[in-house]
Amino acid sequence: MKISVIAALALVPFLARAQQPTLYTLEAKFIQMPTNGVIEISSDAASAAKDAACLGPNVTVRLGGKTVIRTKGGSVDIDATFRGLDVLSTPKVVTMAGREAMVMIGAEPPEYFVPAKDGNYRLEKADEQPGTTMRCTMQPVAGAPRQVLLDLECRVVEMEGRQDLPGVKLPVGPPIMRKREVKTKVSVQLGDWLCVGGLGQSPGAGPAHDLLVLVRVTEGEPKP
């Protein structure tokens, strides 16, 4: 009888662990690069993603005939010395299956003036802030313990200028915002990198560049 009690007590932490949801780490690399980049899948695999917005897991990115980014499974090589190629941010977020994870890089919402009833101007703040937002929900793939289904959305908001204020020459009017986004659903092996493109800059928004996002999901929390 005593042995049975010990065995039952030993099962308690085991059952608690079994009931805990699986944690995943979503890792991203936001990369700015010139617009003349060529993105290709370097080798096919059964799990390769090939839709209009997402390529992977084995990808090469070439600029001016030179390979500047190469991914192969869970490894990534970026030529940080190439002029015009800039890794803007490398965030990591811990999440669970079925829950949305969000990563955002950007500036504070711009302030602007609007005419007030007394003939003066009132200072306000825009509802949106310039920057890049990535939202991702992941679900395990039935029968494939090392695969997850990603529902990805990447959105870019840029301030391209300001509206004119009557009688005011300074650029202090309401901001003119432009938005671009890509959405994709893809199954990927845990640990493999995917390349999300299609986020090129809007015409007339300053020096031409593209935004590339590398994404991968690993099981568990990130290692320190």
C-alpha positions as CSV (number, residue, x, y, z in Angstrom):
1,M,0.0,0.0,0.0
2,K,2.8,2.3,0.8
3,I,4.5,1.6,-2.5
4,S,1.3,2.4,-4.3
5,V,1.2,5.8,-2.6
6,I,4.7,6.6,-3.6
7,A,4.0,5.6,-7.2
8,A,0.9,7.8,-7.3
9,L,2.9,10.7,-5.9
10,A,5.6,10.2,-8.5
11,L,3.0,10.4,-11.2
12,V,1.9,13.9,-10.1
13,P,4.8,15.9,-11.5
14,F,4.8,13.7,-14.6
15,L,1.1,14.4,-15.3
16,A,1.7,18.1,-14.6
17,R,4.5,18.2,-17.2
18,A,2.4,16.2,-19.7
19,Q,-0.5,18.7,-19.4
20,Q,1.7,21.8,-19.9
21,P,1.4,23.4,-23.3
22,T,4.4,23.3,-25.6
23,L,6.4,26.5,-25.7
24,Y,7.8,27.8,-29.0
25,T,10.3,30.5,-29.8
26,L,9.6,32.7,-32.8
27,E,12.8,34.3,-34.1
28,A,13.0,36.9,-36.8
29,K,15.6,38.9,-38.6
30,F,14.5,42.2,-40.3
31,I,16.9,43.0,-43.1
32,Q,16.9,46.1,-45.3
33,M,18.6,45.7,-48.7
34,P,18.6,47.3,-52.2
35,T,15.7,46.6,-54.4
36,N,17.6,44.7,-57.1
37,G,18.0,41.6,-54.9
38,V,17.2,38.1,-56.4
39,I,15.7,35.6,-54.0
40,E,15.8,31.9,-55.0
41,I,15.3,28.5,-53.4
42,S,18.7,26.9,-53.7
43,S,17.6,23.3,-53.3
44,D,14.2,21.7,-53.2
45,A,12.8,19.7,-50.3
46,A,9.4,18.1,-49.5
47,S,8.8,20.9,-47.0
48,A,9.9,23.8,-49.2
49,A,7.6,26.8,-49.2
50,K,7.2,28.4,-52.6
51,D,4.3,30.8,-52.5
52,A,4.4,34.5,-53.7
53,A,5.4,35.8,-50.2
54,C,7.5,33.0,-48.6
55,L,10.5,30.9,-49.7
56,G,12.4,28.3,-47.8
57,P,14.0,26.5,-46.1
58,N,17.1,26.7,-48.4
59,V,17.4,30.1,-49.9
60,T,20.0,32.3,-51.5
61,V,19.7,36.1,-51.9
62,R,22.0,37.7,-54.5
63,L,22.8,41.4,-55.0
64,G,24.9,42.5,-58.0
65,G,25.7,38.9,-58.8
66,K,27.0,38.2,-55.3
67,T,25.4,35.9,-52.7
68,V,24.8,38.1,-49.6
69,I,22.3,35.9,-47.7
70,R,22.2,32.1,-47.6
71,T,20.0,29.9,-45.5
72,K,20.2,26.1,-45.2
73,G,17.9,24.4,-42.8
74,G,18.6,26.0,-39.4
75,S,21.7,27.9,-40.4
76,V,21.9,31.4,-41.9
77,D,24.9,33.3,-43.3
78,I,24.6,37.1,-43.9
79,D,27.3,39.2,-45.5
80,A,27.0,42.2,-43.2
81,T,29.9,43.9,-45.1
82,F,27.8,44.3,-48.3
83,R,27.0,48.0,-48.8
84,G,23.2,48.7,-48.5
85,L,22.5,45.5,-46.5
86,D,21.5,46.3,-43.0
87,V,20.2,43.9,-40.3
88,L,17.7,46.2,-38.5
89,S,16.6,43.9,-35.7
90,T,16.7,40.3,-34.5
91,P,13.9,39.8,-32.0
92,K,12.7,36.6,-30.3
93,V,9.3,35.9,-28.8
94,V,8.1,33.0,-26.7
95,T,4.6,31.8,-27.5
96,M,2.3,28.7,-27.4
97,A,0.4,26.8,-30.1
98,G,-2.7,28.6,-31.2
99,R,-1.7,32.0,-29.6
100,E,-0.7,34.9,-31.7
101,A,2.8,36.2,-31.3
102,M,3.6,39.8,-32.4
103,V,6.9,41.5,-33.2
104,M,7.2,45.1,-34.0
105,I,10.0,47.5,-34.8
106,G,9.3,51.2,-35.5
107,A,9.2,54.8,-34.3
108,E,6.8,56.6,-32.1
109,P,3.6,57.8,-33.8
110,P,4.2,61.2,-35.4
111,E,2.7,64.3,-34.0
112,Y,1.0,66.9,-36.1
113,F,-1.1,70.1,-35.9
114,V,-4.7,70.6,-36.9
115,P,-6.7,73.9,-37.0
116,A,-8.6,74.7,-33.8
117,K,-11.9,76.6,-33.5
118,D,-10.2,79.7,-32.0
119,G,-8.0,80.2,-35.1
120,N,-4.9,78.5,-33.5
121,Y,-3.6,75.0,-34.0
122,R,-4.0,72.0,-31.9
123,L,-1.2,69.3,-31.5
124,E,-2.3,65.7,-32.0
125,K,-0.7,62.3,-32.3
126,A,-1.3,59.9,-35.2
127,D,-3.1,56.6,-34.5
128,E,-0.5,54.5,-36.3
129,Q,3.3,54.5,-36.0
130,P,5.7,54.0,-38.8
131,G,7.4,50.6,-38.7
132,T,7.2,46.9,-39.4
133,T,4.8,44.5,-37.6
134,M,4.9,40.7,-37.9
135,R,2.1,38.6,-36.5
136,C,2.3,34.8,-36.3
137,T,0.2,32.0,-35.1
138,M,1.5,28.4,-35.1
139,Q,-0.1,25.0,-34.8
140,P,1.6,21.5,-34.7
141,V,1.1,19.5,-37.8
142,A,-0.8,16.2,-37.0
143,G,1.4,13.2,-37.6
144,A,4.6,15.3,-38.0
145,P,6.0,16.1,-34.6
146,R,8.8,18.3,-36.0
147,Q,6.6,20.4,-38.1
148,V,4.4,23.5,-37.4
149,L,1.9,25.3,-39.5
150,L,2.6,29.1,-39.6
151,D,0.0,31.7,-40.3
152,L,2.2,34.7,-41.0
153,E,1.4,38.4,-41.6
154,C,4.0,41.1,-42.2
155,R,2.9,44.7,-42.4
156,V,4.9,47.8,-43.2
157,V,3.7,51.4,-42.4
158,E,5.7,54.3,-43.8
159,M,5.2,58.0,-43.5
160,E,5.7,59.4,-47.0
161,G,5.0,63.1,-46.3
162,R,2.6,65.4,-44.6
163,Q,-0.6,67.2,-45.7
164,D,-0.4,70.9,-46.2
165,L,-1.9,73.3,-43.6
166,P,-3.5,76.5,-44.9
167,G,-1.1,79.4,-44.4
168,V,1.6,77.2,-42.9
169,K,4.8,76.5,-44.8
170,L,6.4,74.2,-42.3
171,P,5.8,70.4,-42.7
172,V,3.7,70.0,-39.6
173,G,0.4,68.8,-41.0
174,P,-1.2,65.4,-40.7
175,P,1.1,62.6,-41.8
176,I,0.5,60.7,-45.1
177,M,0.9,57.0,-44.3
178,R,1.4,54.2,-46.8
179,K,0.9,50.5,-45.9
180,R,2.0,47.3,-47.4
181,E,1.5,43.7,-46.2
182,V,2.0,40.1,-47.1
183,K,0.2,37.1,-45.7
184,T,1.1,33.4,-46.0
185,K,0.4,30.0,-44.5
186,V,3.1,27.5,-44.7
187,S,4.2,24.3,-43.0
188,V,7.9,24.3,-41.8
189,Q,10.3,22.1,-39.9
190,L,11.1,23.3,-36.4
191,G,14.4,25.2,-36.6
192,D,14.4,25.9,-40.4
193,W,14.6,29.4,-41.7
194,L,12.0,30.9,-44.0
195,C,12.4,34.0,-46.1
196,V,9.4,36.4,-46.3
197,G,9.6,39.0,-49.1
198,G,7.2,41.2,-51.1
199,L,7.7,44.2,-48.8
200,G,9.5,46.6,-51.1
201,Q,9.3,50.3,-50.5
202,S,6.5,52.4,-51.9
203,P,7.4,54.7,-54.9
204,G,8.6,58.1,-53.8
205,A,9.3,57.1,-50.2
206,G,13.0,58.0,-50.2
207,P,16.0,55.9,-51.2
208,A,14.8,52.6,-52.8
209,H,15.1,49.5,-50.6
210,D,13.4,46.2,-49.9
211,L,12.6,44.7,-46.5
212,L,13.3,41.0,-46.1
213,V,12.2,39.1,-43.1
214,L,13.8,35.8,-42.1
215,V,11.7,33.7,-39.7
216,R,12.1,30.4,-37.8
217,V,10.4,28.6,-35.0
218,T,12.1,26.4,-32.4
219,E,10.7,24.3,-29.6
220,G,11.2,25.6,-26.1
221,E,12.4,28.9,-24.7
222,P,15.5,30.6,-26.3
223,K,18.9,29.7,-24.8
224,P,20.7,32.5,-23.0
